[in-house]
């Protein structure tokens, strides 16, 4: 399935095309397994959202720091995919009843460009920028694939799982397009 078709399917699923879940009786609290599943789905969405937002800051540097037309075009394509995906991730959080205040936005975690690396990227130009960009993208894309695989194993929210499958597919494709 193409990236665009998958994203459209995810948007439809996240948009509430399925019947809403019945609320539990007032006397009964949510079962721990439901809480864990929803927590897993929300956490995955928040993590990927934070990773996407951070890598966009790097991709936005590419037109002024790279001199390689192929690197610039690849960065623009990945950035466009991520911008579309960010909207779907936010919609997914909304569909699950989660807030859009991301607790992971300021974290430095695997696959996330650190403040130090970002400062190095801002100073670099030409092939040195391209090398740092490639390493940052590789780490980001690899971590997103790993997170998507985890969501597909542990998540239960259908739209989140569909989004994870689309993320895995697009990140694997982008990894294959990276130079070196």
Residue pairs with C-beta under 8 A, 6 or more apart in sequence:
1 9
1 169
3 81
3 166
3 169
3 170
3 173
6 162
6 165
6 166
6 169
7 84
7 85
7 88
7 166
9 162
10 88
10 92
10 159
10 162
10 163
10 166
11 88
11 91
13 158
13 159
13 162
14 88
14 91
14 92
14 94
14 95
14 159
14 163
15 91
15 95
16 95
18 158
24 30
37 154
37 155
37 156
37 157
38 96
38 156
38 157
40 151
40 154
40 155
40 156
41 96
41 151
41 155
41 156
41 157
41 160
41 161
42 93
42 96
42 98
44 147
44 148
44 150
44 151
44 155
44 160
44 164
45 89
45 92
45 93
45 96
45 98
45 160
45 163
46 93
46 98
46 102
46 103
46 104
47 104
47 109
47 147
48 85
48 89
48 144
48 147
48 148
48 167
49 86
49 89
49 90
49 93
49 102
49 104
50 102
50 104
50 105
50 107
50 112
51 111
51 112
51 140
51 143
51 144
51 147
52 82
52 85
52 86
52 89
53 86
53 102
53 105
54 112
54 113
55 78
55 82
55 112
55 113
55 136
55 137
55 140
56 79
56 82
56 83
56 86
57 113
57 118
58 113
58 118
58 121
58 133
58 136
58 137
59 75
59 76
59 78
59 79
59 82
60 79
61 121
61 122
61 129
61 133
62 71
62 72
62 75
62 76
62 129
62 133
63 72
63 75
63 76
65 121
65 122
65 124
65 125
65 126
65 129
65 133
66 72
66 75
66 125
66 126
66 129
66 130
66 133
67 125
67 126
67 127
68 127
68 130
70 179
71 130
71 133
71 134
71 179
74 174
74 177
74 178
75 133
78 137
78 174
81 170
81 174
85 163
85 166
85 167
85 170
88 163
89 163
90 100
92 159
92 160
92 163
93 99
93 100
94 100
95 159
96 157
96 160
108 114
108 115
109 143
110 139
110 143
111 139
111 140
111 141
111 142
111 143
111 144
111 146
111 147
112 140
112 143
113 121
113 136
113 140
117 132
117 136
120 132
121 129
121 132
121 133
121 136
124 132
130 179
134 178
134 179
134 180
137 174
137 178
138 175
138 178
141 171
141 172
141 174
141 175
141 178
142 171
142 175
144 167
144 168
144 171
145 167
145 168
145 171
145 172
145 175
147 164
147 167
148 164
148 165
148 167
148 168
148 171
149 168
151 160
151 161
151 164
152 161
152 164
152 165
152 168
155 161
155 164
